[in-house]
Amino acid sequence: MKKMLLSILLCLGIFLGITGCGTETVDEDRQTEKQDYGSVERETADVLVAKFNAQVVDNSTLNPASDDYLTTDENAYWYGLITGVYLIVYPIEFTGDLSSDIVDYMVLYVEKNSEFASYINEYLEYLIKANNPDITTEEVSELIAGAIDSADAGTTVNNGKGIDIGYVEDEETYQYQVIRLYE
């Protein structure tokens, strides 16, 4: 009797293994577990810089990005905000025309020896909110902390609202990257 029961269980195990019983539901479950990263609308460099400036001017006494301190370098737009702190706008495809270049990502670039580096978190909050005004101040703090924690792994953080936040550091500078996610 034991041999017969063991043979039936063995045959049942072989049958289930050959037919792949249950694999479709597992794959479906995996697909529904994927995180929704969200997306944002495509916007031009001049529009996003204006949104950033509106955040800065409406909420602080910090310097906004000014065309007086704008330069282009390596297919990006660089704005000097304050000594040692820069806003860099990287378009998907650089044309030299702020009104037509769609933004890929924006960076707050900081020289570590800048006496104004303490303003970076405030600038970063305004940059994140310019890229998605639905992100709260609490979420900004979580994204900043998560970006720093993820830096060693070389990954970015996302809260499902269409932007990734990254952090990169070397001996002389550090930067926060606000990466726009399009559909």
Phi and psi in degrees as a GROMACS rama.xvg file:
@    title "Ramachandran Plot"
@    xaxis  label "Phi"
@    yaxis  label "Psi"
@TYPE xy
-63.2201  -38.8815  LYS-2
-65.9983  -38.3418  LYS-3
-67.5115  -43.9151  MET-4
-63.8523  -42.3871  LEU-5
-63.9246  -40.3488  LEU-6
-64.5276  -40.8086  SER-7
-64.7373  -45.2704  ILE-8
-63.3767  -40.1628  LEU-9
-63.8894  -44.5747  LEU-10
-63.626  -41.268  CYS-11
-62.8428  -42.1288  LEU-12
-62.6635  -42.8701  GLY-13
-65.002  -43.3426  ILE-14
-60.5227  -46.6556  PHE-15
-65.8006  -37.3433  LEU-16
-66.1926  -40.2042  GLY-17
-70.6772  -41.1672  ILE-18
-80.571  -12.4555  THR-19
69.9876  37.5088  GLY-20
-54.7635  126.155  CYS-21
93.2109  -6.83607  GLY-22
-68.6062  -33.9269  THR-23
-64.0684  -42.0606  GLU-24
-69.7429  -33.8496  THR-25
-65.7654  -44.7459  VAL-26
-62.5896  -40.5214  ASP-27
-63.236  -40.8608  GLU-28
-63.3057  -40.7809  ASP-29
-62.4  -40.4191  ARG-30
-64.8561  -37.8976  GLN-31
-75.1346  -16.6647  THR-32
-82.0456  -13.8845  GLU-33
-60.7712  140.833  LYS-34
-75.1836  140.791  GLN-35
-88.3063  115.166  ASP-36
-85.2312  -9.92809  TYR-37
71.7282  177.902  GLY-38
-153.532  162.739  SER-39
-124.829  162.911  VAL-40
-73.4438  149.755  GLU-41
-67.0649  132.716  ARG-42
-137.77  150.854  GLU-43
-82.7199  163.169  THR-44
-60.3496  -44.1954  ALA-45
-64.8057  -35.5058  ASP-46
-68.0846  -45.4367  VAL-47
-69.1389  -36.041  LEU-48
-65.4359  -39.036  VAL-49
-64.3847  -39.6214  ALA-50
-65.4518  -41.0982  LYS-51
-60.6887  -47.5169  PHE-52
-61.2497  -39.1374  ASN-53
-62.1052  -41.7938  ALA-54
-61.5158  -46.0719  GLN-55
-63.635  -50.6662  VAL-56
-67.4828  -40.0473  VAL-57
-72.6895  -23.2835  ASP-58
-121.198  0.380469  ASN-59
-159.132  -177.865  SER-60
-111.319  14.8203  THR-61
-70.4931  162.725  LEU-62
-76.4332  131.59  ASN-63
-79.818  171.031  PRO-64
-74.6217  125.915  ALA-65
-119.975  140.993  SER-66
-61.9513  -20.5771  ASP-67
-64.8989  -24.288  ASP-68
-118.46  35.3886  TYR-69
-103.523  134.751  LEU-70
-141.36  159.718  THR-71
-112.895  140.674  THR-72
-155.689  131.847  ASP-73
49.3498  50.4311  GLU-74
59.7043  36.4303  ASN-75
-143.012  157.758  ALA-76
-101.355  124.945  TYR-77
-111.47  125.747  TRP-78
-114.727  126.115  TYR-79
-80.3734  115.543  GLY-80
-87.6999  -47.3874  LEU-81
-160.243  160.47  ILE-82
-48.9337  118.72  THR-83
83.0403  4.29149  GLY-84
-129.182  125.554  VAL-85
-130.612  147.719  TYR-86
-104.118  126.319  LEU-87
-119.072  131.775  ILE-88
-113.933  119.618  VAL-89
-106.428  112.747  TYR-90
-81.2489  161.8  PRO-91
-60.8005  -46.8292  ILE-92
-134.955  118.203  GLU-93
-77.4897  124.436  PHE-94
-117.506  -13.6029  THR-95
87.9112  2.90126  GLY-96
-116.013  104.188  ASP-97
-56.5883  -30.1627  LEU-98
-80.5504  -8.50374  SER-99
-121.404  -17.4582  SER-100
-75.2542  120.165  ASP-101
-80.2617  131.863  ILE-102
-75.7413  131.814  VAL-103
-90.4358  -53.7568  ASP-104
-156.196  162.151  TYR-105
-125.691  149.078  MET-106
-131.917  138.081  VAL-107
-101.053  115.342  LEU-108
-108.472  127.249  TYR-109
-129.458  129.82  VAL-110
-81.8585  127.743  GLU-111
-59.3346  -28.4694  LYS-112
-86.9923  5.16047  ASN-113
-70.0316  133.237  SER-114
-70.8862  -9.2537  GLU-115
-106.952  11.7326  PHE-116
-59.5069  -23.1277  ALA-117
-66.2666  -16.226  SER-118
-84.3716  -5.38433  TYR-119
-63.5009  -39.3831  ILE-120
-63.6812  -37.0071  ASN-121
-68.1997  -46.0962  GLU-122
-59.0986  -41.6678  TYR-123
-64.5792  -39.9329  LEU-124
-58.1244  -44.7137  GLU-125
-67.0124  -35.5829  TYR-126
-67.6413  -43.774  LEU-127
-62.6334  -45.6437  ILE-128
-68.0603  -29.4605  LYS-129
-66.2286  -35.416  ALA-130
-79.007  -26.3994  ASN-131
-158.375  101.133  ASN-132
-67.6047  -10.5312  PRO-133
-78.1226  -8.41033  ASP-134
-82.9212  127.294  ILE-135
-82.2405  166.2  THR-136
-61.0092  -38.9541  THR-137
-62.9712  -42.7169  GLU-138
-64.9608  -36.4513  GLU-139
-58.8526  -47.3393  VAL-140
-59.9623  -41.5648  SER-141
-65.2861  -41.0836  GLU-142
-65.2069  -41.5788  LEU-143
-62.9556  -48.7659  ILE-144
-61.8335  -42.46  ALA-145
-64.504  -37.8498  GLY-146
-64.0894  -43.34  ALA-147
-64.5503  -43.1417  ILE-148
-64.7422  -30.6574  ASP-149
-88.8991  -6.7294  SER-150
-60.1784  -43.2095  ALA-151
-61.7322  -31.7012  ASP-152
-82.7944  -8.7174  ALA-153
73.4248  27.3008  GLY-154
-115.057  166.236  THR-155
-109.781  169.17  THR-156
-118.019  156.059  VAL-157
-150.46  142.804  ASN-158
-115.836  19.9437  ASN-159
84.5089  13.039  GLY-160
-115.835  26.7332  LYS-161
89.8152  4.98149  GLY-162
-137.634  148.009  ILE-163
-106.649  147.908  ASP-164
-119.604  128.024  ILE-165
-123.288  159.033  GLY-166
-135.597  131.222  TYR-167
-133.479  138.72  VAL-168
-140.063  143.547  GLU-169
-132.387  -167.107  ASP-170
-66.0095  -29.9986  GLU-171
-110.793  -21.959  GLU-172
-139.979  166.149  THR-173
-144.951  159.876  TYR-174
-148.673  146.5  GLN-175
-106.985  132.753  TYR-176
-111.025  130.342  GLN-177
-111.05  103.894  VAL-178
-99.78  125.515  ILE-179
-86.4746  135.383  ARG-180
-109.088  117.66  LEU-181
-106.646  153.953  TYR-182
